[in-house]
């Protein structure tokens, strides 16, 4: 247990937060949210004992062993990736070194040496302790965790110091997970992870027995992990017994309740003031007037939180084009002897919103560069159709900014006249506020330059937008602005992103790059996952099925299946209709339950209902698509 009571933290004259009480028990799954600068990381440090508060108390049970993953890792280790991960087991290295030293010493002693029995006894006790601490399994556990976080076996033998900052953070995360703390504080753990590693981390945390406390800008991750959301804002901490999506809904409900309460209070205040004003001069009413005045003085006024400014951005109108935008024909790309992919055929049509997925190194960014025209295919061809205007964002786009310009001047250089009055608002959503807009590009950090480059890209009057990891340096508010803008965008979009929530909200088609192969799936990321799982199950079933030796019989069997009566498909449609009807009914029932504010009193029940609603929605999307496929088979 970690308990913070009535905590106050200030920096100079600025009070960051005050009167904060926070209780963290084993098994808790907590998302800590709030605007940038509200004090999330500071509150982490207070809970961890790394920062002493100005006032208040921190109580920690004796058994508590908190662990912390900061946003940045300093002083990279000179050990190998595996060696650094194994330092999570503090006694292992000491025991191993002493056992090895004793082993060498024992090899040099004669059988009748009088020191031999004592040394053997010491070696035996060390070995027993090593076994008790599960030492012989440490390397296996470490390799398993490192593999889950994306380290191939060969990479686990490389020095940490040779890794990029993102991979060094993965090593730090692996080390923290292996240490198995009772309270796991994770500050932006998904920043440096790809989708596969994020999915692995989620599965790992599901089985983690301790408390998990998260700060993250990944909404999909927060929704899957959190059972409780704590918001720090305006110097106070408020708890919501649900995940991030549930928190947003409950926050609106609480605000509506406060508005209603404030209105009733205003009516009561007006009533008391009228009575006081009317009878102030009458001696017979003096006692009642004083009573009403005291009542007014003691009344604790309802305070409604300030209205959060909702930032919206709309792209410039997309120039009109034909149905086909861009096409690759038998396209391939190689760098020297290294072939990235070959034989890719694809067409992008007007208005399509496409997300591309695949493991690191699969060729996603390479394919985007080919489509954007910043790189040429080494085989096949790229066709760009008339009136297509392409805007391309990638991390290197930041290098093309003008160093002498201020942030505002850089934006104005790309902005249509009608958008210029809204540039400050757009920059604010991308974390440039106040005098930040007058900073020179040359003094900005890499992340700040990337945000300027992204904001500038959004101003270009294009009808084909190609984006490579646009959300890397955005907070939740910035991601929401980008998401809404992309949803409303009239042109075509091709995006590579690790943000699964953004893909679900924006994409209508999912492209997969895997082992040099290209496959297009209809639907968003969740539907893509569902289809992949279904295909995997079908492959397992086919492998498990007995194989016939008679190829002619197998050929005839396949032909018979292909000529199967449409009646089977009609039967499947009937079953699908029943399933859709049942799920729609349950979805409506859950919607009704979630509309009742009383349900949020029980945090676990509320979270369960929110997750069920999301699952039903996704399942229905998949069922409707499957229904359309079956219907097409019947009609065809």
N, C-alpha and C positions, 0 to 999 in steps of 0.2 A: 504494500500500500504506500502511495505517496500522497500526502495531503498538504495543500497550500491553503492558508487561512488569512483573509483580510490583507492580501499582499498589495503593496504600493511600490512602484518603480518610477523614478523620474530621472531625467537627464537635464541638469541645470534647472531652469525654471519650467521646463516642459514636463508635465505629468503624463507619462505614457499610459499607465493604468493604475487604478486605485480600488481598494475593497474587493479584490479578486479572490474568490475561493474556488478551489479545484480539487476534486477527489478522483484519484486514479487507482482502480483495483485491478487485480489479475483478471484476465479475460476481457477487459474493456477493449473496444475497437473505436477509437475516437479520431474524428477529423477536426483539426483546428483551422478555422478559416477566418478571414478578415482582410480588409484592404492592405495594400503595401504600406508599411510604416506603422501599422496598428500595434505591433509588438508580439507577433507570433514567435519569432525566433528568440526574443528576449524572455518570453514566458517559458519556452523550452528550457532555456539556460537556468532560470530560477528553479524550475521543477527538478532539474538535474543537479542542482547545487553548485553550478558553475558561476552563478551570479548572485550576490547577496542583495535582497530587496531593501528598500529604504525603511520599510516597516512591514509587520506581518510575520507569520510563522510558517516554517516548512517542517513537516513531520514525515519521517520515513521509517518504515518497519525494518527490523534488523535483517530480515531475509531478502529485502529489496536489493536488486543489482541492476540499476538502470544502465542502458546502453544508448549511444547517440551517434547518428549519422548526420554530420553537418552538410551544408550545401557544397562546400569546397573542401578538398583534402590538401593539406600542406605537407611539405618535406617528404617527397616520395621515398619509399624504402629502396635499399640496395639489394634486398633479397629477391628471389624469384617470386612469381605470382603465387605458386603453391607454398613456398617457404613463408611468405608473409601471411597467407591465409592460416597457416598452421600456428602462427603466434597467437591465435585466438585461444589456444589451449596453453595457459601460462606455465604449467609445470612440465609440459612435454619436453621442451628443449633441454631443461635442466636435468630431468631424469635420463633422457637419451644420452646426453653428454657424459653424465656420471657412469651410466651403464657401459658405454663404449670405453671409457677410460679404465674402468675396472676390468673389462673384458681383455684389454691389451695387457694390463698388469698380470692378470691371471695366466695369460699365455706364457709369460716369462718366468713364472714361479715353478720350482721343482715340486714334485708330488709330496715330498716330505718337509716342505717349508713350513715352519710353525705359524706363519701368518695366513696360510691358505684357508683354514676353517673360518677365520673371522671375515676374510674377504668374500668367501663363498656365501656366508650368511648375509653379508651386506648386499651382495648382488641379488640374492634370492628375495630379500625384502623390497629392494628397488623394483624388481620385476613384478612382484605381487602388487605393489602400488600402481605400477604402470598399467597392469591389467585391470585393476579396480577403477582406474580413471579412463578406461576404454581406449588406451593409447594405441593399441594395434588397429583400431578402426578409424583413428583420426584422419589419416591420409585419404582413406576411402570417402569419408564424409566431406572432407575439404574438396576433393576432386568432383564429387557429386554437386556440391553447391556452386563451385566455379563453372562447371559445365552448364548448369541451369542459368547462370548469369552470362553465358555466351562465350566462355573461354574454351577453345578447342584444346585437346590434350597437349599439343605442341606448344601452344601459347602459355600454358601453365608453367613451363620451364623457363620462360623469358624473364628478365629482370623487370621489376615494377617501374623502375626509373626510365625504362625505354618506352613505356606506354604513354598514350595521350592522357590528358586530364580526365576525360570521361571514363576511360578504362581503369585508371587509378581509383576513381570513385567506385567502380564495380568491385575492385579488390577490397576496398574499405567496407563495402556493404557485405561481401562474402564473409569477411573476418568478423563483422558484427553479428551476423546470423549464426555463425559457428560458435560464438561465445555464449549464445542462449541467455541473454539477460532476462530479468523478470519484467522489465518495462522497456519497450523498444521505441525510442523516439527517432522518427525518420523525417528529415527536413528535405523535401523534394527528392524522394528516392528514385523516381522514374525519369528524372531529367536526362540521364545518360544511358537509358535502357531502350532497346528496340522492342517491338511488340511481343516477340517470342519470349524475351527475358522478363517482360512485364507480366505476361501470363504465368510464367514459372513462379515469379515472386508472389503473385496473388495466391496460387495454389499452396506455396510454402507457408504464407502467413495464415491461411485458413487453418492449418494444423498447428500453428504456434500457440503454446499454452499460456504465454504471458500476455501482458497488455501491449497493444500497438497504438501509438499516438502519431498521427500523420499531419504534416503540412504538405500539400500538393496542389499543383495547378492542373492536374489530370482528373477531370470530372468523372470519367469512366472508372478510374481507379478508386476514387473516393466513394462512388456509389456501390462498388463491389465490396469494399473493405470496411466501411464505417457502419457502426450500429448507433453511434451517437455523434452529433455535430456540435462543436463548441465555437461560438462566434465571438471574437474579440474586436470590439469597435467602440470608439468614443470613450475609451478608458474603462470599459466594463466587459464582463464575460457572461454570455448567455448560453444556456444549454438547450439542445433540441434532441429528443430521443429518437433520432432517425438518421438516415444517410443524407448525402448532400441534396439530392433532388427533393426528398421529403422535407429537409430543412427550409428550402426555398419556399415551398408551399406553406409550411407552418409559420414561417416568418411573415408572410403576407396575411395569414389568418390572424396572427397575434396583433399585427398592426391595425387591421380592420377592427378588431375588438377594442383596441386602445382608442381609435377614432370614435367609436360608438360610446365608449365610456367617457371620453372627454366631452362629447356633445351633451350627454346626460348631466355631467358635472357643470358645464356652462349654464345649462337651463336651471339647475339648482342654485348656482351662484347668483344668477339674474333674479331668481325668485327671492332669495334672501336680501339682496341689495334693494329690491323694490320695497320689501317690508320695512327695512331699516330707514330708507328715505321717506317713506310714507308716514311712519309713526315716531320718527326721531324727536319731534317737538312735543309729543303727548306724554305727560307725566304718568298716565295710567298704563302706558305701554313701555315705560323705561326699562323694566326688568327684562321683558321679552326682547327689546332691541339690543340690550347688552349681551343677552344670550346668543342672539343671532350673529352679533359682531365677533364674539369669541369663537363661534362655530366657523365663521369665515376665516378667522386668523389661524385656526388649527387645521383647516382643511388642506390636505396634501394634494397639490394640483397634479393632474395627469399630464405627463410630458410625452408628446408624440415625437418619435425620432425624426430627424430631418429627412426630407424626401431625397432619396438617392437619385442623383442625376443619371438618367438612362441615355447612354450615348448610342446613336445610330448613325451608320454611314451607308450611303448608297453609291455604288459605282457610277461613273459616267455612263451614259447610254451606250450600249454595245453597237458598233457599226453593223449594218445589215450585211449578211453574206448568203451564199448558197447553202444547200443542205449539207454538202460535204465540205469539211474544213481542211483536214490534213489526212494524208494516207502514207503508210509505209508498205512497200511491196518487197517481200523476200529480204527484208533488211537485216543486216548483221553488223556487229562491231567487234573488232579485235585490236588489242594494243600489242604490237609485235607478235609473238607466238601465243599470247594469251587471248583466247576467244571468250568474249563475254556472253554473246548470244548470236544466233543466226536464224534465218528463215522466218522472221517475224512479219506477219501480215495484219494490219489493223487500219481501221478508218474511224476518225473522230467526226461526229456530225454536230450540226448546229444545236446548241442548247443542252448537250449532254454534260452531266456532272460525274466525273470518273475519279475514283481513288485507286492508287496502285499500292500493292502490298508485296512483301517478300523479305527474306532474311537479308542481313547486311551482306553486301557483296554479290547479291543476285543480279544486279544490273539496273536497278530502278532509276538511279540518278543518270546513268548512261543513256537509258532510253529517253528520259526527259530532255537531255541535251540534244539528242538526235531530233526529237520532235520540235524543240525550240529553235533548231538551226544553229546552235553554238558549236556543234560537233557534226561531222559528216559520217554517214555509214561507210564501212569498208566493203560492204556488198549490198546489193539491192538498191532501192532508191526511195527518196522522200518526195512526196508530191504535196505542194501547198496550193490550194484552190484560190481563185480570184476573190479579192476583197477580204481576205483573212488578215487581221491585225493581231499579232501575238505579243503578250506581255509575259515576261519570264522572271520568276523570282527564285534565286538559290542563295546559299550562304555566301558565295563569292560575289554576289551582286553588291554587297556592302563595299567591296574594294573599288567599285566604279563611282562612288560618291566623290564630290569635289571637296578636298580637305579644307580649303579656305572659306567655304560657305558656312553660314550658320545653319542650324537644323531648319529654321523657318525658310531661309533662302533656298535651301536644297528642295524643300517641298514646293515652294512657289515656282521653281524652275520647271516643274512637271505638271503643275495644277492648271486645269481649265479655269477660266475666269469665274464661272459660277460657283466653283467650290472653294475659292480663296477665303471667303468669310468663315468657312467651317474648318480651316486647317488647324487652328488651335485645339478645337474639340477633338479632331481626329488624332492629333499628337498626344492629347491628354489620355485618350484610351490606350495609347501605346507607351504610357508611362513617362511622357515628357510634359511636365507642368511648370507653370510660372516662368522663371527666367531660363529654365532648361532649353527652351526653344531658341535662345540666343547663343547657345554654346557652339563653338566651332566643331565641325565634323572631325577635325584632326585630334581633338582632345577626348573624343568619346571612346568608351570601351568597345570591344568586339560585339558584345550583345546589344549595346545601344546603337551601334552602326547598323546592325542587322534589322533592328526595329524601324530605323529611319528608312532603310532600303525597302522594307515591306510596305510601310505607309506610302512611300513614293510610288511603288508598283501599283498600288490600289487606285492611284489617280489617273493612270494611263488609259486612254480611250481604246480599249482592246475588245475583241470579240472571242479571243481564245486566251485564257489565263492558264499558265503552266507554273506550278508552285512546288518547290522542293523544301520540305520541313519549314513552313512559315510560322509555326507556333512555338518554336524552340525557346524564344526569349520573352514570351507573353505570359501575363498572369491570367487568372480566370476571367476577369472583366474584359481584358483585351481579346481573349479567345472568343468570348460571347459576341463582341463587336464584329470580329472577323467572321464568325459563324453566320450571324444574321445577314451580313453583307453578301457572303457567298451564296446563301440560300436565295436571296433576292436577285442575284446577278443574272442578267439576261443572256450572257454569252456562254461559251463552253468552258469547262474547267477540267484540268487534269492535275491531281494533287498527290504528292507523296507526304505522308505525315504519320507520326507515331501516336497521334491523338485519335483514339478509337471513337470517342464521343463525337468529334467533329466529322469523322468519316460516316458515322451512322446518321448524323443530321443532314449532311450535305450530299453524299454520294448516291447515285442511282445505279451505277455500274462499278464493279470492282475488278480491276486487272490484277492478276497474280503473275509474278516472275519467280520461277523456281527451276533451278538446275538448267538455266539457259532456255527454258520453255516459257511461252506466254499463253495464258488462258484468261478469257473474259467471262465473268459471272454476272448475271443480272442481280441488282439489289445492293444494299449497303453492306457494311462490314459484318454485322451480326448474321445477316442472311448468307453471306459468303462463308462464314464459319459453319453455319448449319449445313450448307451444301457439302462442304469439305468433309464434315463428320459423317454425313449420309453416304458419300462416296467411299469413305474409308470402311464403313460397315459393309457396304456392298462388296468391296474387294475382299474383305475377310471372309464373307459368306461364300464368295466364288472360289476362294482358295480352299475352303473347308469342304466344298462339294466334291463328290467322287468324280474322278476323271474317266471318260470313256476312251477305250483304245481304238474304237472304230471311228475314224475321221469322217466317213461318209454319214454314219448315224448322227454324229455331232452336227454336221452341216445341215442335215435334214431337220434336226431338232431346232436349230437356230432359225431355219426358214419357217418352220411351223409356228414358232413363237412370234416371228415377224408378221405372220398372217393371222395372228390371234384375233378372234371375233371382237368387234368393238363393244360387245356386251360386257366384257370384263372391265373395260374402261368406264362404261356407264355405271357399273356396280361400284367402282371406285369413287366415281363422282358422288353417288348417293351417300356413301360412307363419309366422304369429305364434307359434304353439306351438313351431315349430322354433327360431325366434329366441330365444324366452324360455328354452327348454331349454339352448341353447348359452350364453347369458349367465349362467344360473344355475350351469352347470357351471364356467364361468370364475370366477364370483364365489366359488364354494366353493374353487376352486384358489387364488385370491388370499388368501382367508381363512386357508388352510393355510400359505401362505408368510409372511403377516404374524404368524402365531402362533409362527414360528421366530425366536428372539432373534438368531440369527446374521445375519439379513437386515439388521439395523440397523447393522451394521458398514460397509455401503456406503450412505452417506447418500442419494445420488442415486437408487439403486435402491429404497430404502425409500420415498422421497418419491413416486417414480413409481408404486409399488404402492398407496400410500395414495390417491393421486389417482385411480388406475384403479378402486379399490374404490368410492370415492364416485361416480364416473361410472357404474359398472355398477349401483349401487344406484338411482341416479336414473333411469337408462334403463329398468330393470326396472319401477319404479313407473309410468313413462309407458306402457310396453308392456302392463302388466296393465290399465291403464285403457282403452287402445285396444282390448284384447281384449274387455273388457266391452261397449264400444260396438258392436263388430262382432257380438258374440254377441247383443246386443239386436236388431240389424238382422235377424239370421237368424231369431230367435224371433218378431220382429214381422212 
